[in-house]
Amino acid sequence: MMQLLIVYIILALTIAYAIYAMVKYLRRKNDPCDGCAGCEIKNEITRNMKNKITKDPKTCSFNPN
């Protein structure tokens, strides 16, 4: 009886941790450095992203005309 109770406790903790990990994964930001605030690479990437023009038809590689 005691072994079965221990198995159920371990199983419940495993399921709880799996749910926690999935929620944490789904809530994370779309961040190239995954939360790192002090590296130069992240600063350069964010600086380049601000200068990038998105949805510009002239820069599109697919041109049916």
Secondary structure, DSSP 4 states (H G I P E B T S, - for coil): -HHHHHHHHHHHHHHHHHHHHHHHHHH----TTTT--S-HHHHHHHHHHHHPPPS-GGG-S----
